[in-house]
């Protein structure tokens, strides 16, 4: 019986990590939504599109993200596998039809139909991201910062992964690229359907430390991949053989993450005297949660001088309904500050080519690479750093968003000044701060509004991506650029010089200052919540108890988390 219990515990723990590995794989291929430039020229030629019509196809792709609300609604009603299945099938259809057109297996379809299929391709990613983030946040709720940083970090690398593998294997053939975009995400999501599922979170300090150890390994592999991708970008004209070897090593790095669940399974099976505590904790709580109420008292056995102490900490995060979240002032502060950060960041990334050309650079791809790679470092580092300071000092996570807003404002000022090398520094700064905003806001929403309806709350916040892109890139940057171009001698639609985007950068600097003030306000308002989270994470005695923990003579000590129990019901 004891062996069976240990075997079950070790296999369930390993299965949880195997699910996280598949979640990382899904995020690593979710960059298909940012690869339109790799095959847009083929669509333009075959369908005889104007540049305006081609730009509208890009808009249709982004509009698909706005329908992520459907994925959010479904996440509260459907299991993880069903959400992944919907997203993968939608992506297969969206990119599959584009492949049929570009490979000329069918005649070009009407323009409005192509808009629909690009919208489907864009929307498919929202289903994948929702399934991954909601499930992993619930499974690893005591390490939400690292989870967010790792998953969002791999999203940041996904475009580079797709682009470089396609370039290495298919020599930039648009038909082969689209076939890969259709099949790879579908195949990876099918794998994730079998292994990514909700599991009870850890219940002991030892298990929490083990989680942190494994997350360090995930971050290490991610950093190696980022450096590896960056090195390949700077490689001078690699041969076909070198490119294919590069792609193979890239896939091996992703596959190497399977060593973590294998290690977890073997270490739990072979560790002497393993998890006697674990046998008592998880099965007991599962078996008895419907038979008795968990009390914050000591239950003393009348037959023997033994006691089982059940220390149940009160839930720190109040589970909000959707209407409660939307009627909360804190939610709209977070929403508006998020818009100031990601909206302005997207404006820079969407217009980086024009910005570089306006400042006299002939090769602008380096700036895209800098923004992407440093955005990854912003995501991967900020999640863990914010988690550390929450545990140590109860520093509110939105305070890190405030710091990123000020740094981003400095980056825009440098770009507006157009000094020699300022675009290099500015692109790095914007990349880092954009990554920080994404990695910090994701766990912040779960900590302030709970995980029960997190899927929909997350997708409401993500509306800032298409809305911010339209507001700051489509309206502000494009209109002001056209005005400057028309004002130049001779007119035209091309602008050259530092003045082309100067007013854009100045306005976005002001938006960042507004975002900074909003983040400071939110940090003040939620300070008490993060103080309680800090106490809970570090197991410190609260002031209300006078700094003392009740002493009970106990041989078995069961620690449980009321959040965990409530969310398992």
C-alpha positions, -999 to 999 in steps of 0.1 A, spaced: 0 0 0 28 24 9 47 16 -23 15 22 -43 10 56 -26 46 67 -33 43 55 -69 11 74 -74 26 106 -59 58 104 -80 39 97 -113 14 125 -106 43 150 -99 61 139 -130 29 142 -150 25 178 -138 60 187 -150 54 169 -183 23 190 -187 44 221 -181 69 210 -207 42 206 -233 29 241 -223 64 255 -230 63 238 -264 29 253 -272 42 288 -263 73 282 -284 52 277 -315 26 303 -308 45 329 -327 29 318 -359 7 349 -356 37 372 -361 51 356 -393 29 372 -420 59 391 -434 75 358 -443 48 350 -469 28 382 -474 47 389 -507 33 356 -521 -3 365 -511 1 400 -527 14 386 -560 -11 357 -563 -42 377 -553 -31 409 -570 -34 430 -539 -25 466 -534 -4 476 -504 -35 489 -486 -53 456 -491 -22 437 -478 -21 460 -447 -58 452 -441 -50 415 -441 -26 422 -413 -54 441 -395 -77 411 -400 -51 389 -384 -49 412 -354 -87 414 -351 -86 377 -344 -70 384 -311 -99 405 -301 -121 374 -302 -100 359 -275 -129 366 -252 -145 335 -266 -115 315 -254 -118 332 -220 -154 323 -217 -148 287 -227 -119 283 -202 -143 285 -173 -165 258 -188 -144 234 -208 -114 212 -199 -79 222 -210 -78 195 -237 -110 209 -254 -96 244 -255 -64 232 -271 -84 211 -296 -104 241 -307 -74 263 -310 -54 237 -330 -82 229 -354 -89 266 -360 -52 272 -367 -51 242 -390 -80 256 -411 -68 292 -410 -32 285 -421 -42 254 -442 -63 274 -465 -36 301 -469 -12 272 -478 -35 259 -504 -37 293 -520 0 301 -519 11 266 -531 -15 271 -559 -33 239 -551 -65 259 -553 -74 291 -572 -71 323 -551 -102 327 -530 -121 360 -527 -104 387 -507 -131 388 -479 -127 350 -474 -90 354 -470 -96 380 -443 -117 355 -424 -90 328 -426 -63 352 -414 -86 362 -386 -90 325 -377 -53 320 -377 -49 350 -353 -77 338 -330 -63 302 -328 -33 315 -308 -56 330 -281 -71 296 -274 -37 280 -270 -24 308 -248 -55 308 -226 -54 270 -221 -17 272 -212 -17 302 -189 -49 293 -170 -39 257 -164 -3 265 -154 -13 294 -131 -36 271 -112 -11 242 -111 18 264 -99 0 291 -80 28 296 -55 53 305 -82 31 326 -105 59 350 -114 83 324 -127 55 306 -146 45 338 -163 81 348 -171 90 314 -186 58 310 -207 58 346 -220 95 343 -225 91 314 -249 63 334 -267 88 361 -272 112 336 -288 86 318 -308 87 342 -338 125 338 -341 122 300 -337 97 298 -365 115 322 -388 149 306 -383 137 270 -386 118 278 -418 147 297 -432 170 267 -424 148 239 -437 128 256 -465 150 284 -478 121 309 -471 97 291 -495 63 307 -485 43 275 -493 65 254 -470 64 280 -443 26 281 -443 24 243 -443 46 243 -412 25 270 -396 -6 248 -401 8 214 -390 34 221 -362 10 239 -338 -17 213 -345 7 184 -337 21 201 -306 -14 209 -292 -25 173 -298 5 163 -276 -4 188 -250 -40 175 -249 -28 143 -233 -5 158 -207 -15 194 -198 -43 192 -172 -51 208 -139 -34 193 -108 -34 202 -71 -8 228 -62 20 220 -38 12 220 -1 45 219 16 76 242 17 98 213 4 76 209 -27 76 246 -33 114 247 -32 115 218 -56 93 238 -80 116 268 -78 146 245 -86 130 232 -117 119 266 -128 156 277 -126 164 249 -151 136 260 -174 149 296 -173 185 284 -180 174 265 -211 154 295 -223 184 318 -219 206 293 -238 180 293 -266 179 331 -267 216 335 -269 218 307 -295 191 324 -317 209 358 -314 242 342 -324 226 327 -355 212 360 -365 247 375 -366 262 345 -384 276 357 -418 257 338 -446 256 303 -431 255 274 -456 225 251 -460 242 224 -439 250 248 -411 215 261 -411 200 226 -409 224 217 -381 213 248 -363 176 239 -367 183 204 -353 201 217 -322 172 241 -317 148 212 -316 171 192 -293 171 221 -268 133 221 -267 133 183 -263 159 184 -235 132 198 -212 118 163 -210 146 156 -186 128 175 -159 97 152 -156 120 122 -159 142 135 -131 111 143 -110 98 108 -114 130 90 -106 140 112 -77 106 107 -61 107 70 -66 143 65 -54 144 90 -25 145 71 8 115 75 30 99 97 4 67 116 10 53 100 40 41 136 46 29 137 10 9 105 14 -9 121 43 -14 155 27 -28 151 -7 -48 119 -5 -62 128 29 -73 162 18 -89 148 -13 -106 120 4 -119 140 33 -128 174 19 -164 163 14 -166 145 47 -155 172 71 -149 209 73 -113 218 75 -108 237 108 -80 259 120 -77 239 152 -58 209 167 -76 176 167 -63 154 196 -67 117 195 -84 104 226 -67 70 223 -32 81 223 -11 112 231 -9 122 194 -23 152 176 -28 160 140 -25 198 136 -43 212 106 -31 248 100 -53 263 74 -44 298 63 -72 320 52 -75 327 15 -55 358 6 -70 363 -29 -107 368 -31 -122 351 -61 -140 377 -82 -168 371 -106 -164 388 -140 -189 415 -130 -171 421 -97 -138 424 -115 -152 447 -142 -168 469 -115 -135 471 -96 -115 504 -98 -83 484 -95 -91 464 -126 -94 495 -148 -63 510 -133 -44 478 -144 -62 478 -178 -52 515 -185 -16 512 -173 -12 480 -194 -25 499 -225 1 526 -219 29 501 -218 20 475 -245 3 500 -268 33 522 -271 57 492 -273 37 477 -302 38 510 -320 76 509 -320 78 473 -330 52 476 -358 70 507 -372 106 498 -365 114 493 -402 101 528 -411 119 543 -380 152 528 -390 149 539 -426 139 574 -415 171 577 -395 192 565 -424 198 528 -416 198 505 -445 196 472 -426 168 475 -400 164 438 -392 189 442 -364 165 464 -345 137 438 -347 161 412 -334 172 434 -305 136 442 -295 126 405 -297 156 391 -278 157 417 -251 120 415 -248 126 378 -239 151 388 -211 126 413 -198 99 386 -195 121 358 -181 138 380 -155 110 402 -142 87 373 -133 112 357 -109 126 390 -96 91 402 -87 83 369 -71 114 371 -49 107 406 -36 71 396 -29 82 368 -7 110 388 10 94 422 15 58 421 2 66 446 -26 35 449 -49 41 435 -83 26 466 -101 56 485 -87 78 467 -112 54 478 -140 59 514 -128 97 510 -130 94 496 -166 72 526 -176 97 551 -165 125 532 -183 104 530 -214 98 567 -213 136 572 -212 139 550 -242 114 571 -262 133 603 -252 165 588 -266 148 578 -298 133 613 -302 167 629 -297 181 607 -326 216 608 -313 242 584 -328 234 549 -315 203 560 -297 181 537 -318 201 507 -307 198 516 -270 161 526 -275 151 493 -292 168 473 -263 151 494 -236 117 491 -253 121 454 -258 130 449 -221 101 470 -208 75 455 -232 85 421 -219 83 432 -183 48 445 -188 35 412 -202 52 390 -176 42 411 -146 6 419 -156 -3 382 -161 3 371 -125 -9 404 -111 -44 398 -125 -45 364 -109 -34 377 -75 -59 406 -74 -89 389 -89 -84 352 -84 -81 322 -107 -117 309 -109 -125 332 -139 -89 340 -148 -93 329 -184 -118 356 -193 -101 383 -171 -68 376 -189 -84 379 -223 -101 411 -214 -67 426 -205 -52 412 -237 -77 433 -257 -51 460 -251 -29 444 -277 -51 449 -308 -66 481 -293 -32 495 -284 -18 486 -318 -47 504 -335 -45 535 -312 -7 541 -311 4 524 -343 -25 527 -367 -37 561 -357 -9 580 -339 23 568 -356 8 565 -391 -10 598 -392 19 618 -378 43 601 -401 21 609 -431 18 645 -420 56 649 -417 61 632 -451 36 656 -467 53 686 -451 87 678 -466 99 695 -498 81 680 -528 56 661 -506 52 624 -512 46 595 -489 82 589 -476 98 608 -448 135 609 -440 150 625 -409 148 626 -371 117 647 -373 96 620 -388 88 602 -356 99 628 -330 64 640 -321 52 603 -319 80 596 -293 71 627 -273 34 617 -271 43 581 -262 66 594 -235 37 613 -220 16 581 -222 43 562 -203 43 588 -175 5 584 -172 11 546 -170 37 552 -143 13 572 -122 -14 546 -126 10 518 -115 21 538 -85 -16 543 -75 -24 506 -80 7 496 -59 -6 518 -30 -41 504 -33 -30 468 -32 -1 470 -7 -21 452 20 -29 423 -3 8 418 -12 17 420 25 -6 391 32 7 372 2 43 378 15 33 365 50 16 335 34 45 326 11 72 330 38 50 314 65 55 344 88 32 348 118 8 376 113 5 406 136 -31 396 144 -18 365 161 6 385 182 36 370 163 31 336 180 21 303 165 0 280 186 20 251 200 4 217 198 22 184 207 19 168 173 35 139 155 17 145 122 15 181 109 -8 187 80 -4 221 64 -30 231 38 -38 261 18 -74 271 18 -70 285 -17 -60 250 -29 -89 233 -12 -115 258 -24 -102 255 -60 -101 217 -60 -138 216 -51 
